[in-house]
Amino acid sequence: MTNQNRPIEQLPCIEAPDDIEAAYAFCEQSGFGDGLPIIPPTVERVERMLMFCDRPRNEPIMTVAPGYGEATPLRIAANAVMAGCRPEYFPIVMLSMEAMGDEAYNLYGVQATTHPCTPLIIVNGPVGRELEINSGYRAFGAGPRSNASIGRAVHLCLLNIGGAKPGAGDMATAGTPAKYSYCAAENEAESPWEPFNIEEGFPPGSTTVTVVAAEGPHNVNDHESTSAEGILKTMAGTVAITGSNNAHHEARPVIALCPEHAATIAGSGFSKARVKEYLYEHARIPLSKFSTENVERRLRKKFPERYANASPDALVPMAKQPEDYIVIVVGGTGKHSAFIPTFGSHRPVTRALKHMDGRLVKSIQDLRGGR
């Protein structure tokens, strides 16, 4: 048997107590963890997690900036156990980590920036539904074990494997509570349009994760508008803010429409493409609204072809082209949508889940059947 698949007990392990409170104190003293209680990652628990892994357990799937620790399935599994994941969640955790290893994601920049961004994980497809990843009421909030533990597992990997400790690797000025966990599924059942992963070119029936370096969601309250133009006017006014990174970078802002707003917009005859065109045209800020220093030292220098000789009335779009907007449907009943500002100096990455020759869904069913 090669080292890549040796039993965990034959590999170097740290002796630590299995008692929950003692393990919590041990992690706190050792610099592991995110400040919340953890499940001790014993050999038995990690082995159960690795039942859902079809890769060599000690072969890195990516390296995690800023410390560039090797993210092997074994290390990822230990963090998934600590986060409280069920074993069947593990392929989604691994796929999220793999996506962040893509150069376009710019993980080093995301990890080390002073900006309060963190990986937002968006899940599409049938495995997300099978795992009951929440897409409805309070999808971005506390509650479902799936959302909470998958998002937390990814963030623990960034912390424990990547070394993104506050003030020494993670330099976020004030940070964000989304750094604990930030994971939701798209509410495909109540979306009037094709799901985000199909829009991105993945085949129907595929399960994907998309990782976006994002701030926390900003509520968009519109209970009165009865047309697409009305709702999108409100949304555009929320998106167009001078302090957002989206004004200064070639970014992909996220628009998370609630089902009611999405239905009203689609009922007015708007496709997703038309939603993006409207936001591109209307979510704009005059140069005069920015400070003189930001205009001269950032906008004119970064985009000289647009603003080098532009007048104070020139409009700055929050996305550099309509296609840059990510439009998804998330949430339950209630006319509250969300604008999610993004980091800017990166591109979101989407990866499709390989179903392990059908074994993933079968194994989930076996586990729920008591096997």
Secondary structure, 3 states (H helix, E strand, C coil): CCHHHCCHHHCCCCCCCCCHHHHHHHHHHHCCCCCCCCCCCCHHHHHHHHCCCCCCCCCCCEEECCCCEEECHHHHHHHHHHHCCCHHHHHHHHHHHHHHCCHHHCHHHHHHCCCCCEEEEEEECHHHHHCCCCCCCCCCCCCCHHHHHHHHHHHHHHHHCCCCEECEEECCCCCCHHHCCCEEECCHHHCCCCCHHHHCCCCCCCCEEEEEEECCCEEEECCCCCCHHHHHHHHHHHHCCCCCHHHCCCCCCEEEECHHHHHHHHHCCCCHHHHHHHHHHHCEEEHHHCCHHHHHHHHHHHCHHHHCCCCCCCEEECCCCHHHCEEEECCCCCCEEEEECECCCCCCEEEECCCHHHHHHHHHHHHHCCC
